[in-house]
Amino acid sequence: MKRSAFEKGILSKVIQREKRFEEQFREKEQFREKTIQRKAIQRELVHDWRKK
């Protein structure tokens, strides 16, 4: 089944959009994990500081 140039153009745009969406999602996930780690570290530091 051959696709017309129009169909190929639309498909490439859709694929590019999907890739961009996946990259953004991955970046958000990484940012959230880093934030969670940072908060955990801060909590530990405050806890240690209060112990002293």
C-alpha positions in Angstrom: 0.0 0.0 0.0 1.6 3.2 -1.1 1.0 6.4 0.8 0.7 9.8 -0.9 3.1 12.6 -0.1 0.3 14.3 1.9 -0.2 11.2 4.1 3.5 10.8 4.6 3.7 14.5 5.7 0.9 14.0 8.2 2.4 10.8 9.5 5.8 12.4 10.0 4.3 15.3 11.8 2.3 13.0 14.1 5.4 10.9 14.8 7.5 14.0 15.6 4.7 15.2 17.9 4.7 11.8 19.7 8.4 11.9 20.1 8.3 15.4 21.5 5.5 14.4 23.9 7.5 11.4 25.1 10.6 13.6 25.7 8.7 16.1 27.7 7.1 13.4 29.7 10.5 11.9 30.5 11.9 15.3 31.5 9.0 15.9 33.8 9.4 12.4 35.4 13.2 13.1 35.9 12.5 16.5 37.4 9.9 15.0 39.8 12.3 12.3 40.9 15.0 14.9 41.5 12.6 17.0 43.5 11.5 14.1 45.6 15.2 13.2 46.3 16.0 16.8 47.2 13.1 17.0 49.6 14.1 13.7 51.2 17.6 15.0 51.7 16.4 18.2 53.2 14.1 16.3 55.6 17.1 14.1 56.7 19.2 17.2 57.2 16.6 19.0 59.3 16.0 15.8 61.3 19.8 15.4 62.0 20.0 19.1 62.8 17.2 18.8 65.4 18.7 15.8 67.0 21.9 17.7 67.9 
